[in-house]
Amino acid sequence: MPRSVNHVASRAKRKRILKLTRGYFGARKNVWTVAKNTWEKGLTYAYRDRRNKKRAFRSLWIQRINAAARLEGISYSVLMGKLNKAGIEINRKVLADLAMNNPVAFKAIVDKVK
């Protein structure tokens, strides 16, 4: 008796992954093994970079706060220390947004902790 294999399911799986790799360069888009490896590696990069994105944004917020704080005559580390000591709980994302888009409010916060 001939061996029975589920060609419908395996073909559907291959089609699904080849559809996901559409737009890749060269054999990465249409050769099954290359496309599968590329797609799997892409998932790994996506997982890693979701975490790296958080790091990058925190770094950006710190740079913006530092630049705005130095215009007020205080460094980032001193500002954050004084904010903590004063009990003002404001996160870096909001503080950086104030520094960029509302310098008057940022100046008021700096004056309050000075």
C-alpha positions as CSV (number, residue, x, y, z in Angstrom):
1,M,0.0,0.0,0.0
2,P,1.4,3.4,-0.9
3,R,2.5,5.8,1.8
4,S,-0.1,8.5,2.6
5,V,1.2,12.0,3.1
6,N,-1.0,15.1,3.6
7,H,0.1,17.2,0.6
8,V,-2.7,19.6,1.1
9,A,-1.5,20.6,4.6
10,S,2.2,20.7,3.7
11,R,1.5,22.8,0.6
12,A,-0.7,25.2,2.6
13,K,2.1,25.6,5.1
14,R,4.7,26.3,2.4
15,K,2.4,28.8,0.7
16,R,1.7,30.6,4.0
17,I,5.4,31.1,4.7
18,L,6.3,32.0,1.1
19,K,3.5,34.6,1.2
20,L,5.1,36.1,4.3
21,T,8.5,36.3,2.6
22,R,7.2,38.1,-0.4
23,G,9.4,41.2,-1.1
24,Y,12.6,39.6,0.2
25,F,15.6,39.7,-2.1
26,G,16.6,36.8,-4.4
27,A,16.1,33.2,-3.3
28,R,14.9,34.4,0.1
29,K,11.4,35.0,-1.4
30,N,10.8,31.8,-3.4
31,V,13.1,28.9,-2.5
32,W,11.4,27.1,0.3
33,T,14.3,26.2,2.6
34,V,16.0,29.6,2.2
35,A,12.7,31.5,2.7
36,K,11.8,29.4,5.8
37,N,15.2,30.1,7.4
38,T,15.0,33.8,6.6
39,W,11.5,34.1,8.0
40,E,12.5,32.2,11.2
41,K,15.5,34.5,11.7
42,G,13.3,37.5,11.1
43,L,11.1,36.4,14.0
44,T,14.2,36.2,16.2
45,Y,15.2,39.7,15.2
46,A,11.7,41.0,15.8
47,Y,11.7,39.5,19.4
48,R,15.1,41.0,20.1
49,D,14.4,44.4,18.7
50,R,11.1,44.8,20.5
51,R,13.3,45.0,23.6
52,N,16.0,47.1,22.0
53,K,13.4,49.6,21.0
54,K,12.6,50.3,24.6
55,R,16.3,50.8,25.3
56,A,16.7,53.2,22.4
57,F,13.7,55.3,23.4
58,R,14.8,55.5,27.1
59,S,18.2,56.7,25.8
60,L,16.6,59.3,23.6
61,W,14.4,60.6,26.5
62,I,17.5,60.9,28.7
63,Q,19.4,62.9,26.0
64,R,16.4,65.3,25.5
65,I,16.0,65.8,29.3
66,N,19.7,66.4,29.7
67,A,19.8,69.0,26.8
68,A,16.8,70.9,28.3
69,A,18.1,70.7,31.8
70,R,21.5,72.1,30.8
71,L,19.7,75.1,29.3
72,E,18.3,75.7,32.8
73,G,21.8,75.4,34.3
74,I,21.5,71.9,35.8
75,S,22.8,68.4,34.7
76,Y,20.6,65.4,34.0
77,S,21.8,63.4,37.0
78,V,21.4,66.3,39.4
79,L,17.9,67.0,38.1
80,M,16.8,63.4,38.5
81,G,18.3,63.2,42.0
82,K,16.5,66.3,43.1
83,L,13.2,65.2,41.5
84,N,13.5,61.9,43.4
85,K,14.4,63.8,46.7
86,A,11.4,66.2,46.2
87,G,9.1,63.3,45.7
88,I,8.0,64.3,42.2
89,E,7.1,61.1,40.4
90,I,7.3,61.9,36.7
91,N,8.7,59.5,34.2
92,R,11.3,60.2,31.6
93,K,8.9,59.8,28.7
94,V,6.7,62.6,30.0
95,L,9.6,64.8,31.1
96,A,11.2,64.5,27.7
97,D,7.9,65.4,26.0
98,L,7.6,68.5,28.2
99,A,11.2,69.4,27.5
100,M,10.6,69.2,23.7
101,N,7.0,70.6,23.4
102,N,6.4,72.7,26.5
103,P,9.6,74.3,27.8
104,V,7.7,76.6,30.1
105,A,6.3,73.6,32.0
106,F,9.7,72.0,32.1
107,K,11.3,75.2,33.5
108,A,8.6,75.2,36.2
109,I,9.5,71.7,37.2
110,V,13.2,72.5,37.3
111,D,12.6,75.7,39.3
112,K,10.5,73.7,41.8
113,V,13.4,71.3,42.5
114,K,16.2,73.8,42.5
